[in-house]
């Protein structure tokens, strides 16, 4: 069983609250902290998108290295002709 059985939604909600708190509940937001939180949010949002892709698609996504390698090989063979 995955560590994140509910997906990454709880992490996304947590980091969204942290971002809101930093931006709107402090007199002077610490923008270094805002960037750190943004990186966390980006990471967990991308992981959730990957999880959604895996659950909804019976085939690999275009970001998978296998697919990218096959596409590059096909493009190479076409351009060599």
C-alpha positions as CSV (number, residue, x, y, z in Angstrom):
1,X,0.0,0.0,0.0
2,X,1.2,3.5,-0.9
3,X,2.4,5.8,1.8
4,X,-0.1,8.3,0.4
5,X,-3.3,6.2,0.1
6,X,-5.4,9.3,-0.4
7,X,-3.0,10.6,-3.0
8,X,-1.1,13.8,-2.4
9,X,-4.3,16.0,-1.8
10,X,-3.7,16.3,1.9
11,X,-0.1,17.5,1.3
12,X,-1.3,19.9,-1.4
13,X,-3.9,21.3,1.1
14,X,-1.4,21.6,3.9
15,X,1.2,23.5,1.7
16,X,-1.6,25.7,0.3
17,X,-2.6,26.7,3.8
18,X,1.1,27.4,4.6
19,X,1.4,29.6,1.6
20,X,-1.8,31.5,2.5
21,X,-0.6,31.9,6.0
22,X,2.8,33.3,4.9
23,X,1.3,35.6,2.3
24,X,-1.8,37.0,4.1
25,X,-1.3,36.4,7.9
26,X,2.0,38.1,8.4
27,X,2.8,41.8,8.2
28,X,5.8,41.2,5.9
29,X,5.9,37.9,4.1
30,X,9.2,36.1,3.9
31,X,9.6,35.6,0.2
32,X,12.4,33.0,0.6
33,X,9.9,31.0,2.6
34,X,7.2,31.6,-0.1
35,X,9.5,30.2,-2.7
36,X,10.3,27.1,-0.5
37,X,6.5,26.5,-0.1
38,X,6.0,27.0,-3.8
39,X,8.6,24.3,-4.5
40,X,6.8,21.9,-2.2
41,X,3.4,22.7,-3.8
42,X,4.8,22.2,-7.3
43,X,6.4,18.9,-6.3
44,X,3.2,17.5,-4.7
45,X,0.9,18.8,-7.5
46,X,3.1,17.1,-10.1
47,X,3.1,13.9,-8.1
48,X,-0.7,14.0,-7.9
49,X,-0.9,14.5,-11.7
50,X,1.4,11.5,-12.3
51,X,-0.7,9.4,-9.9
52,X,-3.9,10.5,-11.8
53,X,-2.3,9.6,-15.1
54,X,-1.3,6.1,-13.8
55,X,-4.8,5.5,-12.5
56,X,-6.7,6.7,-15.5
57,X,-4.5,5.5,-18.4
58,X,-3.8,1.9,-19.3
59,X,-0.6,3.0,-21.1
60,X,2.5,4.9,-20.1
61,X,2.4,8.7,-20.0
62,X,4.5,10.8,-22.4
63,X,6.8,11.8,-19.6
64,X,7.8,8.2,-19.1
65,X,11.4,7.6,-20.2
66,X,10.4,4.5,-22.2
67,X,8.0,6.5,-24.3
68,X,10.4,9.4,-24.8
69,X,13.2,7.0,-25.8
70,X,11.0,5.2,-28.3
71,X,9.8,8.5,-29.8
72,X,13.4,9.8,-30.1
73,X,14.3,6.5,-31.9
74,X,11.4,6.8,-34.3
75,X,12.3,10.5,-35.0
76,X,15.9,9.5,-35.6
77,X,14.9,6.7,-38.1
78,X,12.6,9.1,-39.9
79,X,15.2,11.9,-40.2
80,X,17.9,9.4,-41.4
81,X,15.9,8.5,-44.5
